[in-house]
Amino acid sequence: MMIERIRREHGYMTRLLAILKSQYQRLQTEQKVDYRLVKDIVDYLSSHSETVHHPKEDLIYHYYVEKYGDDKHIADLAEDHVALAKKTHHFMDIIEMILQDAIVPQEVFMEQLAEFITSQKQHLDLEEREIIPIVNKTFVAADWEFLESQWEQSEDDPVFGDNIADRYKQLAELVRNFKQEEKV
């Protein structure tokens, strides 16, 4: 079911955020950071969220508002998705600058990384704690069947799916081996 795929994707995102947090902690202790890894994670979160994950959620949320009425939290989610995309692209620009040997103060990068992790986690928490329960309580089987019939996007996940994209092979390997000792 569509909502289970969304929750599974949230789990994937949480794992990636935990890896980013481990990179942040390395910075705090003045250890070397793998900026390519950070870039791959942010790139994946951006591309997958903007092409598959958020459009799927938006389909559900727009349908909810249309059929069951306005809910403040649900109505704001499409705007949240746009704001997250902007923040992600801004952060990606900073990472690209670092990878191209531009001078970016470590404090600036650390601040941006912390903000990125926090904003992503807050968004996931909002959806998991408030939005998904509302939708699950409200929707009946016919609602889910209708939404499934409207969703035509491929769901091949380039990191967590059966066919790993070449550009994410190293990231997928790291994710498989990463032990999530701490929550984000």
Contacts in CASP RR format, 6 or more apart in sequence:
PFRMAT RR
TARGET T0000
AUTHOR 0000-0000-0000
METHOD contacts of the structure
MODEL  1
MMIERIRREHGYMTRLLAILKSQYQRLQTEQKVDYRLVKDIVDYLSSHSE
TVHHPKEDLIYHYYVEKYGDDKHIADLAEDHVALAKKTHHFMDIIEMILQ
DAIVPQEVFMEQLAEFITSQKQHLDLEEREIIPIVNKTFVAADWEFLESQ
WEQSEDDPVFGDNIADRYKQLAELVRNFKQEEKV
1 144 0 8 1.000
1 148 0 8 1.000
2 56 0 8 1.000
2 60 0 8 1.000
2 144 0 8 1.000
2 147 0 8 1.000
2 148 0 8 1.000
2 151 0 8 1.000
3 60 0 8 1.000
3 132 0 8 1.000
3 135 0 8 1.000
3 136 0 8 1.000
3 144 0 8 1.000
5 56 0 8 1.000
5 155 0 8 1.000
6 53 0 8 1.000
6 56 0 8 1.000
6 57 0 8 1.000
6 60 0 8 1.000
6 127 0 8 1.000
6 132 0 8 1.000
7 128 0 8 1.000
7 132 0 8 1.000
9 48 0 8 1.000
9 52 0 8 1.000
9 53 0 8 1.000
9 157 0 8 1.000
10 124 0 8 1.000
10 127 0 8 1.000
10 128 0 8 1.000
12 157 0 8 1.000
12 159 0 8 1.000
12 160 0 8 1.000
13 45 0 8 1.000
13 49 0 8 1.000
13 53 0 8 1.000
13 120 0 8 1.000
13 124 0 8 1.000
14 121 0 8 1.000
14 124 0 8 1.000
14 183 0 8 1.000
14 184 0 8 1.000
15 175 0 8 1.000
15 178 0 8 1.000
15 180 0 8 1.000
16 41 0 8 1.000
16 44 0 8 1.000
16 45 0 8 1.000
16 175 0 8 1.000
17 117 0 8 1.000
17 120 0 8 1.000
17 121 0 8 1.000
17 124 0 8 1.000
17 184 0 8 1.000
18 178 0 8 1.000
18 180 0 8 1.000
18 182 0 8 1.000
18 183 0 8 1.000
18 184 0 8 1.000
19 37 0 8 1.000
19 41 0 8 1.000
19 174 0 8 1.000
19 175 0 8 1.000
19 178 0 8 1.000
20 38 0 8 1.000
20 41 0 8 1.000
20 42 0 8 1.000
20 113 0 8 1.000
20 116 0 8 1.000
20 117 0 8 1.000
21 117 0 8 1.000
21 182 0 8 1.000
21 184 0 8 1.000
22 178 0 8 1.000
23 33 0 8 1.000
23 34 0 8 1.000
23 37 0 8 1.000
23 38 0 8 1.000
23 113 0 8 1.000
24 110 0 8 1.000
24 113 0 8 1.000
24 114 0 8 1.000
24 117 0 8 1.000
26 32 0 8 1.000
26 33 0 8 1.000
27 33 0 8 1.000
27 106 0 8 1.000
27 109 0 8 1.000
27 110 0 8 1.000
27 113 0 8 1.000
28 110 0 8 1.000
35 95 0 8 1.000
35 98 0 8 1.000
35 99 0 8 1.000
36 99 0 8 1.000
37 170 0 8 1.000
37 171 0 8 1.000
37 174 0 8 1.000
38 95 0 8 1.000
38 113 0 8 1.000
39 92 0 8 1.000
39 95 0 8 1.000
39 96 0 8 1.000
39 99 0 8 1.000
40 167 0 8 1.000
40 168 0 8 1.000
40 170 0 8 1.000
40 171 0 8 1.000
41 171 0 8 1.000
42 88 0 8 1.000
42 91 0 8 1.000
42 92 0 8 1.000
42 95 0 8 1.000
42 116 0 8 1.000
43 92 0 8 1.000
44 158 0 8 1.000
44 159 0 8 1.000
44 168 0 8 1.000
44 171 0 8 1.000
45 88 0 8 1.000
45 120 0 8 1.000
46 85 0 8 1.000
46 88 0 8 1.000
46 89 0 8 1.000
46 92 0 8 1.000
47 158 0 8 1.000
48 157 0 8 1.000
48 158 0 8 1.000
48 159 0 8 1.000
49 81 0 8 1.000
49 84 0 8 1.000
49 85 0 8 1.000
49 88 0 8 1.000
50 85 0 8 1.000
51 153 0 8 1.000
52 153 0 8 1.000
52 154 0 8 1.000
52 155 0 8 1.000
52 157 0 8 1.000
54 81 0 8 1.000
54 84 0 8 1.000
54 85 0 8 1.000
55 153 0 8 1.000
56 151 0 8 1.000
56 153 0 8 1.000
57 77 0 8 1.000
57 81 0 8 1.000
57 127 0 8 1.000
58 77 0 8 1.000
58 78 0 8 1.000
58 81 0 8 1.000
59 147 0 8 1.000
59 150 0 8 1.000
59 151 0 8 1.000
60 135 0 8 1.000
60 147 0 8 1.000
61 74 0 8 1.000
61 75 0 8 1.000
61 77 0 8 1.000
61 78 0 8 1.000
61 131 0 8 1.000
61 135 0 8 1.000
62 78 0 8 1.000
63 143 0 8 1.000
63 146 0 8 1.000
63 147 0 8 1.000
63 150 0 8 1.000
64 71 0 8 1.000
64 74 0 8 1.000
64 134 0 8 1.000
64 135 0 8 1.000
64 138 0 8 1.000
64 139 0 8 1.000
65 71 0 8 1.000
65 74 0 8 1.000
65 75 0 8 1.000
67 143 0 8 1.000
68 138 0 8 1.000
71 134 0 8 1.000
73 126 0 8 1.000
73 130 0 8 1.000
73 131 0 8 1.000
73 134 0 8 1.000
74 131 0 8 1.000
74 134 0 8 1.000
74 135 0 8 1.000
77 127 0 8 1.000
77 131 0 8 1.000
80 123 0 8 1.000
80 126 0 8 1.000
84 119 0 8 1.000
84 120 0 8 1.000
84 123 0 8 1.000
87 115 0 8 1.000
87 116 0 8 1.000
87 119 0 8 1.000
88 116 0 8 1.000
90 112 0 8 1.000
91 112 0 8 1.000
91 113 0 8 1.000
91 115 0 8 1.000
91 116 0 8 1.000
94 104 0 8 1.000
94 108 0 8 1.000
94 109 0 8 1.000
94 112 0 8 1.000
97 104 0 8 1.000
98 104 0 8 1.000
98 109 0 8 1.000
117 184 0 8 1.000
121 184 0 8 1.000
156 162 0 8 1.000
156 163 0 8 1.000
158 164 0 8 1.000
158 165 0 8 1.000
158 167 0 8 1.000
158 168 0 8 1.000
159 165 0 8 1.000
159 168 0 8 1.000
159 171 0 8 1.000
159 172 0 8 1.000
159 175 0 8 1.000
160 172 0 8 1.000
160 175 0 8 1.000
164 172 0 8 1.000
END
